[in-house]
Amino acid sequence: MKTNIENIIIVKEETRLEKLTAKYNTIQQAAFHIEKQRSAFFAVSPSMKKKVASPVSAKSSGADNFKEQSFEEVLDLEAIEKESKKEVESYQTEHDTFQKSLNSLKKELSNVVKTKVIDKNYISRFIFSPNDLVLVIGRDGLVANTAKYVHNIPIIGVNPDTSRYDGVLLPYNTENFMDAVDNVLRNHYSSKLVSMAEAKSNDGQRLLAFNDFFIGASSHISARYTITFGNISEFHSSSGIIVSTPAGSTGWLSSIINMANGIQSSFGIKMQNSAVKQQFMSWDEEQLVFIVREPFASKHSYANLVAGKFSGNEFLQIESQMPENGLIFSDGIESDYITFNSGTIATIGVAKEKAKLVV
């Protein structure tokens, strides 16, 4: 039985070259800026200097007079220019490879079904339809950024450059992606369901996370809030809270655990009995893990309730004590966030929606 797919939405993001060109108007201007910045940096670096002959100096020794050539170190501008050019060329190569892959996608799909290309910056405002099929072409992270907005629509991840991207969330490339498209159109495909997290506030804001939430302050100041988990509540002053999904358990969460174990090791604590275990989970598990970053203990703030795991019928509650700059964002996209200032109470739990990745 065929599906009712009417449109294929291709989600992409700007290449580094496009971002540079947008900022400096032309690639030549961008190259000049990079060269200028590198020159300023390497002005004090011995590795970017060369020895050149200085004016001849005379030196006498006893009855014999002879001339000795001396040298001085100067900045090797030619080498800096060469390195800068190489860097810009790498941006150009990356851009050309991506554009070739994108054009290949559009060409093959044009004979099958209507297609529309949207940029990552617009996915939070784009209205996806149940009759859409989504193709994500780009980094692995772009799949995560897209999944929380498509709500149970099949997602095909396409790796545009297998020499550059790991492709954990990109099982297809430009050579075989049509197999996945055909399978979805025939409604004969396999998919992996991925559990996501949900943040809801008492003023009606809502946001999903594919990998993780950050709850805290928008700058490097301390986040102040009251955290409640189970029957325990504490006032905290910290660097914020990370809430990880199963898919995100190999990312930010794992790095925090690595840091904790590294600190223990550095202070001579035996790792056999005290090492914090990584919390890797199957992606379809309805479980979340939270960790408080750098909690500060004082007369008014505490550091006891700093980590925990909770399942689909449990919640983490956080009440903001920050008059300004408080926010909650997901999957590294700070521009799409929930305002989290004084009076806002956020409830974090497992989302009803699941991401559907075509495999």
C-alpha positions, 0 to 999 in steps of 0.5 A: 500500500502506498503512503499519502506522501505529497511533498519531500522537505529537504532540510539543509544549513549554510556551509561555512563558506556561505556564512563567511561570504554573508559576513564579509560580502565576498570570499576574497574579503573573507580570505583577507580577514583570515590572513589578517587575523592569522598574521596578528596571531603568529606575529609572536609565534616562532614557528611562523618566523624565518631567519633572514640576513641582516646588514653585514657587521664587522668583527675584529679578533686580534690582528685578523679582521673578518666579516661575519654575516648575522641573521634576524627572525622576521614574520614569514608573511608568505607562509601565513598567506599560504596557510590562509589560502589553504584554509579558505580552499578547504571551505570552498572544497567543503562547499562544492561537495555539499552543493554537488550532493544537494543538487544530486538530491533535488535532481533525482527527487524532481521526477518523483514528488514535489520538493521544497528546500528549507534552511535550518534557521526556519525549521522552528517556524515551518509547518510540517504536514503529515503528508510530508517526508523529510530529508536532512542533508548535512551534519549529524546534529542537523538531524537532531535539530530537525527531529523535534519539529517534525512530530512523527514524520519519517526522517531520512538522514543523508550524508553529503560528504562521507569523508567529513561526517561520521554519519551516526544519524546519516545512514544514507548517501547520495548513491543510495538515498532513493532506496529509502525514499522509494521504501517510504513511498511504498510504505514498506520501510523500517524506522528507529523510534527515538525518545525525546524530552519535553520542557513545559512552563507554567506560562504555556511555553513548550520545547522538545529535545532530541539530545539534551536540554540546558537549563540556566543563564544565558551568560556565564553568571550563576543560574539560581533556581529551586530544583525538585525531584521526587520529594526533595527540593533544594535551592541551587546556585550553579552553572545550570542543569543538563537533562539528557535523552537516550540519544544524547547520552553519548554526547554532553552527558558523557563528557560531564561524566568523563570530567567527573572521573578525570577529577577523581583520578587527578586527586588520586581517588581509586577509580575501581570503586568510585568511577561514575558509570556512563549512562548509555541508553537504548534510543527508544528507552523512555528515560532521562538523566539530569546532572547539575553543573558545578553546584556551589554550596553556601549558607543559602545554596546546596549541592546534594540533589545534583544528579538523577535518572527518571522515567516516563511517568516521573518529572523534574521540576525547576523554579527560576530565581533569576530576574533576567537572562534565564533560559531553557534551550535544546540540542545546542540551538540557543536561538530557540528557547523558553524564557526562564526568569523569576516566576517561571516553573518548568517541568521536564519529562519524557515527551509523548512524541518520538522521532522516526528515523528511517533506517 
